[in-house]
Amino acid sequence: MTVLDMVQKILGSMDSDEVNSVNDTLESTQVAEVIESTYYNIVNGKDWPWMFKLFTLEASGSISTPTHMRLPDSCQEIKWLKYDKRTSTDTKDKFLSVMYRDPEEFMEIVNSRDETDTTVDTIVDPVSSVNIKIVNNTAPTYYTSFDNEHIIFDSYDVAVESTLTASNTQCFGKIEPTFTISDSFVPDLPTNMFSYLLDEAKAVCFVELKQTQNPKAEQHSISQRRRASQDSWRLAGGIKYPDYGRKSKK
């Protein structure tokens, strides 16, 4: 459903004036705003599987910080990160995992390197102004972050690229969705969760805009919430409940 679809349905339930756009009346705008806040309450209340997506990092593009990259603004969490570790003689991609190390562990690794070695470069982190010794002849093995915005890798292969590049990254993590109050906007939700959003927003609208309650909408909202939680991990078969020693029927 679009935002306009939901606004029209909620206004109809409240016996309010019909509209052709979410901006037609003050009430329709208020309903759209309730839908938006309800949407964010839903998506921020749980790590829904559909919020986890593939994405790439943003490259620094600077030879002074060749192993620095940046997280997309919408990224809230990284589950795993891979980099194309092909060498100058490889003819095929070789995406392999890069391991996370917390800042202290990461600094212990890079601090142990010999800065007089020609395979070691000393760069200055522009955020902290700290010197970091990175290896220049091999693909990344470890990464960390000092500010939850920039990703710093421990190495790069100058024979392959002068800086780490976005197209050579593969990441999987939680991406924060956005909501736009416009007639044609369709919220980023699985199909089976639109009824949940509609009923939850409807219940809120009755309380906030009509100063009354809609027990039916609240009942539907609770039912839809439970169903959404159970069905959220579709590929994993949903929630697995304990059998408490019961034997399956044959």
Residue frames relative to the residue before (quaternion, step in Angstrom):
aa qw qx qy qz dx dy dz
M 1.0000 0.0000 0.0000 0.0000 0.00 0.00 0.00
T 0.4144 -0.6667 0.5564 0.2723 3.54 -1.17 0.66
V 0.6715 -0.4621 0.3737 0.4427 3.55 -1.29 0.16
L 0.6426 0.5244 -0.3241 0.4549 3.58 0.99 -0.83
D 0.6110 0.5516 -0.3509 0.4465 3.61 0.97 -0.80
M 0.7053 0.4668 -0.2667 0.4620 3.56 0.85 -1.00
V 0.6182 0.5348 -0.3435 0.4624 3.59 1.02 -0.77
Q 0.6721 0.5012 -0.3007 0.4546 3.58 0.89 -0.92
K 0.6545 0.5112 -0.3158 0.4589 3.59 0.97 -0.81
I 0.6748 0.4860 -0.2974 0.4690 3.58 0.93 -0.87
L 0.6436 0.5090 -0.3249 0.4703 3.59 0.95 -0.81
G 0.6299 0.5307 -0.3309 0.4606 3.58 1.04 -0.75
S 0.6526 0.5151 -0.3110 0.4606 3.58 1.00 -0.81
M 0.7159 0.4302 -0.2425 0.4935 3.58 1.13 -0.68
D 0.4141 -0.7204 0.4521 0.3242 3.61 1.33 0.09
S 0.3663 0.7260 -0.4898 0.3144 3.54 1.02 0.87
D 0.7050 -0.4577 0.3289 0.4304 3.55 -1.31 0.17
E 0.4795 -0.6497 0.5079 0.3001 3.55 -1.11 0.70
V 0.1031 -0.7899 0.6026 0.0482 3.57 -1.15 0.68
N 0.3387 -0.7235 0.5666 0.2019 3.54 -1.29 0.46
S 0.7626 0.1657 -0.1162 0.6144 3.55 1.34 -0.08
V 0.5801 -0.5974 0.4192 0.3617 3.57 -1.11 0.59
N 0.7060 0.4514 -0.2593 0.4802 3.60 1.19 -0.42
D 0.3894 0.7570 -0.4624 0.2480 3.60 1.23 0.15
T 0.8082 0.0709 -0.0120 0.5844 3.58 0.96 -0.82
L 0.6454 -0.4993 0.3967 0.4205 3.53 -1.28 0.28
E 0.6604 0.5209 -0.3111 0.4425 3.57 0.95 -0.86
S 0.6562 0.5037 -0.3260 0.4577 3.60 0.94 -0.81
T 0.6254 0.5208 -0.3333 0.4759 3.58 1.09 -0.69
Q 0.6443 0.5191 -0.3140 0.4657 3.57 1.01 -0.83
V 0.6347 0.5181 -0.3278 0.4704 3.59 1.00 -0.78
A 0.6428 0.5181 -0.3239 0.4620 3.58 0.96 -0.85
E 0.6550 0.5058 -0.3121 0.4667 3.58 1.01 -0.78
V 0.6176 0.5223 -0.3408 0.4791 3.59 1.09 -0.66
I 0.6288 0.5281 -0.3307 0.4651 3.58 0.99 -0.82
E 0.6477 0.5212 -0.3164 0.4568 3.59 0.97 -0.87
S 0.6970 0.4603 -0.2866 0.4692 3.61 0.79 -0.98
T 0.6267 0.5283 -0.3313 0.4673 3.59 1.08 -0.71
Y 0.6153 0.5520 -0.3346 0.4525 3.56 1.03 -0.80
Y 0.7004 0.4590 -0.2795 0.4697 3.58 0.83 -0.98
N 0.5984 0.5474 -0.3633 0.4586 3.59 1.10 -0.60
I 0.6574 0.5100 -0.3055 0.4631 3.56 1.01 -0.81
V 0.7409 0.4348 -0.2515 0.4458 3.59 0.68 -1.08
N 0.7021 0.4498 -0.2787 0.4765 3.61 1.10 -0.58
G 0.6036 0.6034 -0.3476 0.3883 3.55 1.25 -0.20
K 0.8009 0.0999 -0.0315 0.5896 3.57 1.25 -0.24
D 0.4690 -0.6393 0.5216 0.3149 3.58 -1.21 0.48
W 0.1046 -0.8237 0.5566 0.0265 3.56 0.30 1.27
P 0.5531 -0.6539 0.4009 0.3253 3.62 -0.84 0.90
W 0.6674 0.5234 -0.3187 0.4232 3.60 0.97 -0.77
M 0.5914 0.5632 -0.3749 0.4387 3.59 1.25 -0.15
F 0.6210 0.5197 -0.3426 0.4763 3.60 1.26 -0.20
K 0.0467 0.8232 -0.5534 0.1184 3.54 -0.58 1.19
L 0.5305 -0.5752 0.5078 0.3602 3.53 -1.36 0.20
F 0.1120 0.7804 -0.6106 0.0747 3.57 -1.10 0.69
T 0.3682 -0.6971 0.5615 0.2515 3.56 -1.31 0.13
L 0.4947 -0.6264 0.5089 0.3226 3.54 -1.29 0.36
E 0.4402 -0.6579 0.5359 0.2937 3.54 -1.30 0.27
A 0.3807 -0.7507 0.4974 0.2100 3.58 -0.75 1.05
S 0.5140 -0.6260 0.4834 0.3319 3.56 -1.16 0.57
G 0.2452 -0.8077 0.5003 0.1930 3.57 1.07 -0.75
S 0.6311 0.5241 -0.3260 0.4698 3.58 1.27 0.15
I 0.4232 -0.7141 0.4969 0.2530 3.57 -0.83 0.97
S 0.5858 0.5668 -0.3805 0.4367 3.62 1.23 -0.22
T 0.7608 0.1571 -0.1198 0.6182 3.58 1.28 -0.37
P 0.0233 -0.8764 0.4810 0.0097 3.59 0.67 1.09
T 0.7410 0.3814 -0.2277 0.5036 3.60 1.15 -0.48
H 0.5104 0.6193 -0.4322 0.4113 3.58 1.23 0.35
M 0.0407 0.7627 -0.6450 0.0252 3.54 -1.07 0.81
R 0.3415 -0.7510 0.5368 0.1768 3.56 -1.26 0.28
L 0.4553 -0.6651 0.5226 0.2778 3.53 -1.12 0.76
P 0.5265 -0.5845 0.4906 0.3748 3.62 -1.08 0.54
D 0.6076 -0.5892 0.3879 0.3650 3.58 -1.05 0.70
S 0.6961 0.4939 -0.2726 0.4442 3.58 1.07 -0.73
C 0.5510 0.6283 -0.3971 0.3795 3.61 1.24 -0.20
Q 0.1716 -0.8001 0.5705 0.0699 3.56 -0.82 1.06
E 0.8074 0.0022 0.0453 0.5883 3.58 1.14 -0.55
I 0.2307 -0.7409 0.6125 0.1509 3.57 -1.12 0.71
K 0.2706 -0.7518 0.5817 0.1520 3.55 -0.89 0.96
W 0.7794 -0.1507 0.0918 0.6012 3.57 0.98 -0.83
L 0.1850 -0.7724 0.6041 0.0658 3.51 -1.28 0.57
K 0.0564 -0.7844 0.6176 0.0116 3.56 -0.95 0.92
Y 0.1225 -0.7713 0.6196 0.0788 3.53 -1.23 0.57
D 0.4981 -0.6405 0.4949 0.3110 3.53 -1.15 0.69
K 0.1015 -0.8481 0.5200 0.0047 3.56 -0.22 1.31
R 0.2638 0.7702 -0.5392 0.2156 3.57 1.08 0.60
T 0.3885 -0.7057 0.5458 0.2307 3.54 -1.15 0.67
S 0.7122 -0.4482 0.3205 0.4350 3.57 -1.28 0.03
T 0.7028 0.4418 -0.2696 0.4881 3.60 1.21 -0.38
D 0.5361 0.6225 -0.4106 0.3956 3.59 1.24 -0.16
T 0.2844 -0.7637 0.5591 0.1525 3.55 -1.09 0.75
K 0.7399 0.3330 -0.2087 0.5460 3.59 1.27 -0.16
D 0.6132 -0.5368 0.4298 0.3888 3.53 -1.27 0.44
K 0.0786 -0.7841 0.6148 0.0315 3.56 -1.18 0.63
F 0.0124 0.8283 -0.5578 0.0522 3.56 0.45 1.24
L 0.0666 0.7958 -0.5922 0.1076 3.55 -0.61 1.22
S 0.6267 -0.5760 0.3801 0.3619 3.56 -1.19 0.56
V 0.1894 -0.7123 0.6635 0.1289 3.50 -1.25 0.69
M 0.3465 -0.7886 0.4806 0.1645 3.57 -0.71 1.09
Y 0.4077 -0.7011 0.5335 0.2400 3.55 -1.02 0.85
R 0.0315 -0.7501 0.6600 0.0271 3.53 -1.16 0.74
D 0.4776 -0.6487 0.4864 0.3382 3.59 -0.94 0.78
P 0.7200 -0.4866 0.2630 0.4191 3.61 -1.13 0.52
E 0.6626 0.5068 -0.3232 0.4469 3.59 0.91 -0.82
E 0.6632 0.4929 -0.3037 0.4743 3.59 0.90 -0.92
F 0.6402 0.5355 -0.3236 0.4458 3.56 0.97 -0.89
M 0.6855 0.4783 -0.2916 0.4650 3.58 0.87 -0.91
E 0.5994 0.5460 -0.3649 0.4577 3.61 1.07 -0.59
I 0.6445 0.5230 -0.3153 0.4601 3.57 1.03 -0.81
V 0.7457 0.4106 -0.2431 0.4650 3.58 0.71 -1.05
N 0.6253 0.5501 -0.3457 0.4323 3.61 1.08 -0.61
S 0.6287 0.5549 -0.3349 0.4297 3.59 1.16 -0.50
R 0.5750 0.6147 -0.3750 0.3885 3.58 1.26 -0.21
D 0.4633 -0.6764 0.5146 0.2511 3.53 -1.25 0.65
E 0.3263 -0.7887 0.4895 0.1786 3.58 -0.37 1.22
T 0.6096 0.5471 -0.3672 0.4408 3.63 1.23 -0.23
D 0.5210 0.6214 -0.4118 0.4157 3.59 1.28 -0.19
T 0.4956 -0.6850 0.4519 0.2846 3.58 -0.90 0.91
T 0.6534 0.5025 -0.3203 0.4669 3.60 1.20 -0.33
V 0.6632 0.4562 -0.2965 0.5140 3.58 1.32 0.08
D 0.1272 -0.7678 0.6259 0.0502 3.55 -0.92 1.04
T 0.2517 -0.7377 0.6017 0.1745 3.56 -1.12 0.66
I 0.0447 -0.7951 0.6047 -0.0097 3.54 -0.65 1.15
V 0.3709 -0.7047 0.5586 0.2317 3.54 -1.28 0.38
D 0.3700 -0.7148 0.5491 0.2250 3.54 -0.74 1.07
P 0.3975 -0.7620 0.4539 0.2353 3.63 -0.52 1.13
V 0.6321 0.5340 -0.3427 0.4447 3.62 1.16 -0.43
S 0.8082 0.2665 -0.1175 0.5119 3.58 0.82 -1.02
S 0.3396 -0.7499 0.4822 0.2997 3.60 1.28 -0.42
V 0.4484 0.6791 -0.4519 0.3655 3.58 1.23 0.46
N 0.4468 -0.6722 0.5206 0.2784 3.58 -1.07 0.76
I 0.0549 -0.7867 0.6149 0.0018 3.55 -0.96 0.91
K 0.2670 -0.7777 0.5536 0.1321 3.55 -0.78 1.06
I 0.0387 -0.8147 0.5776 -0.0340 3.55 -0.52 1.22
V 0.4393 -0.6719 0.5320 0.2692 3.54 -1.18 0.62
N 0.2634 -0.8195 0.4977 0.1065 3.59 -0.88 0.95
N 0.7097 0.4596 -0.2728 0.4590 3.61 1.17 0.14
T 0.7416 0.3130 -0.2320 0.5460 3.57 1.15 0.44
A 0.5826 -0.5899 0.4324 0.3544 3.56 -1.17 0.57
P 0.6715 -0.5324 0.3248 0.4003 3.62 -1.16 0.47
T 0.2133 -0.7540 0.6097 0.1194 3.53 -1.20 0.71
Y 0.8024 0.1237 -0.0285 0.5831 3.57 1.01 -0.89
Y 0.0500 -0.7701 0.6318 0.0717 3.53 -1.32 0.35
T 0.0374 -0.7735 0.6313 0.0404 3.54 -1.31 0.37
S 0.1958 -0.7432 0.6143 0.1787 3.55 -1.34 -0.15
F 0.2914 -0.7647 0.5531 0.1563 3.54 -1.00 0.88
D 0.8066 0.2568 -0.1046 0.5220 3.59 1.19 -0.44
N 0.4735 -0.6924 0.4210 0.3450 3.60 1.30 0.20
E 0.6514 0.4634 -0.3297 0.5023 3.57 1.19 0.51
H 0.7778 0.2535 -0.1258 0.5613 3.55 0.91 -0.96
I 0.2533 -0.7397 0.6085 0.1358 3.53 -1.09 0.85
I 0.1027 -0.7920 0.6007 0.0364 3.57 -0.88 0.97
F 0.2030 -0.7790 0.5866 0.0890 3.56 -0.79 1.06
D 0.5316 -0.6769 0.4240 0.2820 3.55 -1.17 0.57
S 0.8243 0.0727 -0.0137 0.5613 3.60 1.18 -0.30
Y 0.0396 -0.7515 0.6552 0.0661 3.54 -1.39 0.15
D 0.3896 -0.7104 0.5358 0.2376 3.55 -1.23 0.43
V 0.3002 -0.7988 0.4969 0.1577 3.55 -0.20 1.31
A 0.5880 0.5721 -0.3726 0.4338 3.60 1.19 -0.38
V 0.6953 0.4329 -0.2561 0.5133 3.57 1.27 -0.40
E 0.7999 -0.0883 0.1202 0.5813 3.60 0.91 -0.92
S 0.5079 -0.6702 0.4543 0.2941 3.56 -1.09 0.71
T 0.7657 0.0364 -0.0506 0.6402 3.58 1.28 -0.42
L 0.5911 -0.5338 0.4444 0.4102 3.56 -1.22 0.33
T 0.2219 -0.8119 0.5347 0.0755 3.58 -0.93 0.92
A 0.6233 -0.5834 0.3869 0.3486 3.54 -1.16 0.70
S 0.6721 0.5271 -0.3049 0.4213 3.58 0.92 -0.91
N 0.6700 0.4843 -0.2976 0.4775 3.59 1.22 -0.33
T 0.6134 0.5275 -0.3573 0.4667 3.59 1.27 0.19
Q 0.0404 -0.7426 0.6673 0.0394 3.52 -1.26 0.61
C 0.0338 0.8104 -0.5810 0.0673 3.56 -0.59 1.15
F 0.1207 -0.7613 0.6319 0.0808 3.52 -1.24 0.54
G 0.3015 0.7625 -0.5233 0.2320 3.55 -0.70 1.04
K 0.6776 -0.4928 0.3766 0.3951 3.50 -1.38 -0.10
I 0.1088 -0.7946 0.5970 0.0156 3.54 -0.72 1.16
E 0.3799 -0.7342 0.5168 0.2225 3.56 -0.73 1.06
P 0.3326 -0.7534 0.5286 0.2057 3.61 -0.69 1.01
T 0.3081 -0.7298 0.5760 0.2015 3.56 -1.26 0.34
F 0.2269 -0.7580 0.5993 0.1216 3.54 -1.24 0.51
T 0.1035 -0.7923 0.6005 0.0307 3.56 -0.90 0.97
I 0.3116 -0.7380 0.5653 0.1966 3.57 -0.80 0.99
S 0.3781 0.6682 -0.5574 0.3158 3.53 -0.16 1.35
D 0.6798 -0.5334 0.3168 0.3911 3.56 -1.16 0.61
S 0.7923 0.3709 -0.1665 0.4549 3.57 0.81 -1.02
F 0.4857 0.6864 -0.4400 0.3152 3.59 1.23 -0.13
V 0.1625 -0.7612 0.6235 0.0732 3.55 -1.00 0.96
P 0.4086 -0.7301 0.4862 0.2521 3.63 -0.51 1.11
D 0.4932 -0.6407 0.5073 0.2979 3.52 -1.20 0.68
L 0.3256 0.7137 -0.5446 0.2967 3.54 -0.09 1.38
P 0.5262 -0.5689 0.5020 0.3841 3.58 -1.16 0.44
T 0.6568 -0.5480 0.3487 0.3829 3.57 -1.11 0.69
N 0.7117 0.4833 -0.2738 0.4300 3.57 0.90 -0.90
M 0.6616 0.5136 -0.3163 0.4455 3.63 1.23 -0.08
F 0.4707 0.6821 -0.4529 0.3288 3.61 1.21 -0.07
S 0.6215 0.5326 -0.3457 0.4588 3.59 1.04 -0.71
Y 0.6160 0.5443 -0.3313 0.4632 3.57 1.07 -0.77
L 0.6661 0.4928 -0.2983 0.4737 3.59 0.87 -0.96
L 0.6633 0.5149 -0.3079 0.4473 3.58 0.89 -0.93
D 0.7056 0.4634 -0.2749 0.4602 3.61 0.79 -0.98
E 0.6396 0.5178 -0.3283 0.4637 3.59 1.01 -0.77
A 0.6732 0.4806 -0.2908 0.4808 3.59 0.94 -0.90
K 0.6249 0.5421 -0.3367 0.4497 3.58 1.02 -0.77
A 0.6516 0.5139 -0.3141 0.4612 3.58 0.94 -0.88
V 0.6573 0.4999 -0.3078 0.4725 3.58 0.99 -0.82
C 0.6470 0.5342 -0.3211 0.4393 3.60 0.94 -0.87
F 0.6387 0.5211 -0.3343 0.4569 3.59 0.96 -0.79
V 0.6839 0.4771 -0.2899 0.4698 3.58 0.96 -0.84
E 0.7636 0.4096 -0.2145 0.4507 3.59 0.76 -1.06
L 0.7812 0.3482 -0.1794 0.4861 3.60 0.94 -0.84
K 0.7646 0.3268 -0.1837 0.5242 3.60 1.07 -0.65
Q 0.3376 -0.7721 0.4752 0.2529 3.57 1.32 -0.11
T 0.6367 0.4536 -0.3484 0.5171 3.53 1.04 0.87
Q 0.4351 -0.6838 0.5107 0.2869 3.56 -1.25 0.00
N 0.2103 -0.7335 0.6302 0.1435 3.51 -1.31 0.50
P 0.2582 -0.8162 0.4946 0.1502 3.60 0.12 1.27
K 0.6294 0.5464 -0.3449 0.4317 3.59 1.01 -0.74
A 0.6667 0.4911 -0.2995 0.4739 3.57 0.93 -0.93
E 0.6481 0.5137 -0.3220 0.4609 3.59 0.99 -0.79
Q 0.6418 0.5196 -0.3189 0.4652 3.56 1.02 -0.81
H 0.6532 0.5023 -0.3067 0.4765 3.57 0.96 -0.88
S 0.6364 0.5464 -0.3306 0.4327 3.58 0.99 -0.84
I 0.6574 0.5039 -0.3068 0.4688 3.58 0.92 -0.90
S 0.6566 0.5132 -0.3038 0.4618 3.57 0.96 -0.90
Q 0.6740 0.4901 -0.2918 0.4694 3.58 0.94 -0.93
R 0.6212 0.5474 -0.3470 0.4406 3.60 1.04 -0.73
R 0.6622 0.4987 -0.3011 0.4712 3.56 0.94 -0.89
R 0.6650 0.5020 -0.3073 0.4597 3.55 0.92 -0.87
A 0.6428 0.5251 -0.3255 0.4529 3.59 0.97 -0.84
S 0.6514 0.5163 -0.3173 0.4566 3.59 0.99 -0.83
Q 0.6865 0.4881 -0.2837 0.4583 3.57 0.98 -0.83
D 0.7534 0.4000 -0.2038 0.4805 3.57 1.04 -0.80
S 0.4349 0.7596 -0.4323 0.2168 3.58 1.24 -0.21
W 0.7408 0.3257 -0.2125 0.5477 3.60 0.98 -0.79
R 0.1402 -0.8507 0.5015 0.0715 3.57 0.38 1.24
L 0.7055 0.4669 -0.2795 0.4540 3.60 0.85 -0.92
A 0.6902 0.4530 -0.2795 0.4903 3.57 1.16 -0.50
G 0.5655 -0.6390 0.3668 0.3706 3.58 1.26 0.12
G 0.5953 -0.5977 0.3666 0.3924 3.57 1.19 0.39
I 0.7411 -0.3788 0.3019 0.4648 3.53 -1.32 -0.25
K 0.2449 -0.7487 0.5986 0.1452 3.54 -1.01 0.85
Y 0.1911 -0.7928 0.5720 0.0886 3.57 -0.61 1.15
P 0.5270 -0.6214 0.4625 0.3495 3.64 -1.07 0.63
D 0.4018 -0.7306 0.4988 0.2366 3.56 -1.07 0.72
Y 0.3193 -0.7904 0.4764 0.2153 3.58 1.32 -0.06
G 0.7357 -0.4484 0.2279 0.4537 3.56 0.97 0.88
R 0.4773 0.6675 -0.4555 0.3452 3.59 1.23 0.01
K 0.3598 -0.7225 0.5481 0.2192 3.56 -1.04 0.75
S 0.4717 -0.6730 0.4899 0.2909 3.55 -1.01 0.80
K 0.4870 -0.6619 0.4846 0.2997 3.53 -1.12 0.69
K 0.2624 -0.7607 0.5743 0.1503 3.54 -1.06 0.76
